[in-house]
Amino acid sequence: MVFGVRAHVRAALILFALVGSCIEGLPVPRVDSTQLSRPVGRRELERWTRILRGAGMDVDETTLRTRVVEISSELTVVHDRARDPLRRWFELTHTTQRWSLFPVADPDPDWMHVDARIDGEWTLLYRPNDPEHAFLASTLEYRRVRAVWNPGSGGTRADHPRFVDWLAHEIFARRDDVDAVRVRYLRHHVSLPGEPPDPETRWMFDEVRER
């Protein structure tokens, strides 16, 4: 009898955890005017306006922007109301489970470059996916470290300056010949199918630390 009660309680707790996590982790699109004003947001608005017009819908970018923000706000309110009974539980257990599931691929990715100044000349030490320049690669490519320096569609992460401080400290500790460290990102545009290639690149988010 006791075993049966325990089994039912355990099953109820597991069901509660599963249902609660599904509600908490529901990937509701949270889109605001700021996001749609960024380059990737403007391009998506333009692209979807063309798609919807091609499907016979009479819509312009301004109308689409307004409707997207309105629908996102409405869904957010509904989602928050569904989460309210469980909010205290997730705060106590620190088990929130929310993410965007990569809703939009950034067509302007940033490629990190780590340079060291040696005898007045800058030398490339590391950049992702480059086995010839892989200084500290195993550390920098670890997923938790990568999440700090890998820029998003809104730019670098909040902890990026501290990441550069830490990286410079690690390089200075290993290389006596280095008197400065530079971290910067090469931005290029990935053309969509049917678009002409765009060879233009530019450097972004340049930060230097001296010994």
Secondary structure, 3 states (H helix, E strand, C coil): CHHHHHHHHHHHHHHHHHHHHHHHCCCCCCCCHHHHHCHHHHHHHHHHHHHHHHCCCCCCHHHHHHHHHHHHHHHHHHHHHHHHHHHHHHHHHCCCCCCCCCCCCCCCCEEEEEEEEECCEEEEEECCCCCCCECCHHHHCCHHHHHHHCCECCECCCCHHHHHHHHHHHHHHHCCCCCEEEEEEEEECCCCCCCCCCCCEEEEEEEEEEC
